Amino acid sequence: MERWSELELHGWGRYPRLRSACTRPERVSEVHAALADRGADPLLAHGLGRSYGDAALLEGGKVVLTRRLDRMLDFDPATGWVRCEAGVSIEDLVNTFLPRGFFPPVVPGTQFVTLGGAIANDIHGKNHHVDGTFCDHIRRVELLTAAGAVVVCDADHEPELFWATVGGLGLTGLILSCELKLVPVAGPLIEMESVRVENLDHFFAVSAESAAFTHTVSWIDCVARGKSMGRGIFMRGRHAAAGAQASPGVLGGVIDAVSPLMQVPMDAPNWLMNKLTMRLFNEAYYRKQPHGTTAQISHYAPFFFPLDFVRDWNRVYGDRGLLQYQLVVPPDPQHRAIRQVLEAITETGMGSFLAVIKEFGDRAHPGLSFPQPGVTLALDFPNHGRPLLDLLDRLDRVVLDAGGRVYLGKDARLSRAAFEQMYPDLDRWRGVRDRWDPQHVFQSSLGRRLGLSGVRR
Ligand SMILES: Cc1cc2nc3c(=O)[nH]c(=O)nc-3n(C[C@H](O)[C@H](O)[C@H](O)COP(=O)(O)OP(=O)(O)OC[C@H]3O[C@@H](n4cnc5c(N)ncnc54)[C@H](O)[C@@H]3O)c2cc1C
């Protein structure tokens, strides 16, 4: 049987698109065989391709598509601990365990991510300020290393390898399985409030008074300037208690699971995402929330995964794709860096349709994990080519001056020099990775761009 097929792969931003020889194993034995059969080529795992840029791409190398490694191996209903293969997705977990009264402890803004991808990017959710990242709820990872050994690592056993793998972008080995602690919930409903915020100061005031909510996030209108800069809609919620009833008329109040309600059937024309449509979208979205606070009981899907209702929504950005830029900067009472970023965006007119802002909690992990205490802002830009790249370079300087960093799981263009300043634990991470993979068998296009993956193998 032919093991490797040449495929063009891309991340969620559809930029860049790169060719690799791919294999789609269904069993762990086939993963071992793929490692043995890679010849002189480097290797990389690719989950559901929901990182935006080139983290899950390896031009000219060998890529293991992990989605079919999706067995659930063990579950303890008394504690919520579940052991799964790395290709299991958040969607699989929710569909399997919500009917049994459990929910994943941390979920990103889409349910279409694998557990391997969630660990390799140490993903965060709306509850970072309370529960930390996804990997704060992982107790064990089974890793296939470059030497072909299966190493079980956790915070006590091979802790350095464990922490280098957390947020390690697939460069320490291929995650075969993990153990994750699910949280008990009464049902699928979320008790939530939406608050219209008038500007950035108002956002921080609402955020400060929302500590009692386990989940918080805010959409921000990044076209608004002057006194309205930072206006948006703040959403906060928690899993609803037993007996809660969905509010009438709430989208999702009657649905059982997330299934896309519509699909973007083809690439939209590149001109669709222009200054005018962006302004109209941002204005209309802002106006949909009345003044003050509204409360409702919602299904989990529109609260956690609103974009999953539109399949292939990334095609709206046209065939040039989109770039996402997510930053975190340390706390600052004046919020100077966030203001400078928003000013730079409005000045250039290259606003973002989907901009999300959130205050992280205090928990941070070593290595290449992204979250650190402070404020995170995520922005989607249509790919305008050079002018956009110039703007993002400018934002990098603001982020660096503030002592922050950008999220590598969303990145497609950061320079090596900026990256090395943003991740101060890099040398230690490299040391651990080089001990376990001295020849750099595991590589990625992002790793090459940022100087993480050499040519050695
Ligand atoms: C709409 C949307 C919303 C999002 N919201 C959030 C959010 O709120 N918070 C957040 O943190 N992220 C968010 N993300 C990003 C997403 O959660 C991460 O990029 C995640 O890693 C994607 O998982 P994946 O299975 O698609 O992995 P891929 O994109 O396929 O791969 C990501 C990385 O994981 C590595 N990897 C995958 N599987 C394995 C494995 N088995 N072993 C070793 N390495 C592996 C890859 O090599 C790559 O480096 C969002 C993405 C989208 C599209």
The ligand as a Gaussian input file, in Angstrom:
#p B3LYP/6-31G(d) Opt

LIG

0 1
 C      -12.281000      29.672000      14.810000
 C      -11.058000      29.370000      15.654000
 C      -11.073000      29.751000      16.992000
 C       -9.956000      29.483000      17.791000
 N      -10.001000      29.868000      19.093000
 C       -8.928000      29.639000      19.885000
 C       -8.956000      29.992000      21.259000
 O       -9.949000      30.527000      21.763000
 N       -7.875000      29.722000      22.016000
 C       -6.765000      29.105000      21.494000
 O       -5.803000      28.876000      22.239000
 N       -6.708000      28.757000      20.191000
 C       -7.769000      29.008000      19.392000
 N       -7.730000      28.625000      18.070000
 C       -6.521000      27.954000      17.565000
 C       -6.604000      26.436000      17.763000
 O       -7.188000      26.101000      18.994000
 C       -5.195000      25.854000      17.780000
 O       -4.486000      26.261000      16.636000
 C       -5.167000      24.336000      17.864000
 O       -3.832000      23.934000      18.035000
 C       -5.725000      23.675000      16.606000
 O       -5.762000      22.272000      16.779000
 P       -5.644000      21.325000      15.503000
 O       -6.024000      19.950000      15.898000
 O       -6.405000      21.921000      14.382000
 O       -4.091000      21.378000      15.266000
 P       -3.262000      21.766000      13.936000
 O       -3.600000      23.150000      13.557000
 O       -3.416000      20.708000      12.937000
 O       -1.794000      21.727000      14.553000
 C       -1.413000      22.713000      15.504000
 C       -0.058000      22.340000      16.090000
 O       -0.215000      21.152000      16.841000
 C        0.729000      20.168000      16.395000
 N        0.096000      18.870000      16.577000
 C       -1.138000      18.468000      16.166000
 N       -1.346000      17.193000      16.543000
 C       -0.237000      16.778000      17.188000
 C        0.171000      15.547000      17.780000
 N       -0.611000      14.473000      17.807000
 N        1.402000      15.488000      18.327000
 C        2.243000      16.551000      18.322000
 N        1.900000      17.743000      17.787000
 C        0.676000      17.853000      17.219000
 C        1.000000      20.540000      14.952000
 O        2.256000      20.033000      14.529000
 C        0.985000      22.044000      15.028000
 O        2.224000      22.524000      15.479000
 C       -8.821000      28.846000      17.240000
 C       -8.814000      28.468000      15.889000
 C       -9.926000      28.726000      15.109000
 C       -9.914000      28.316000      13.664000

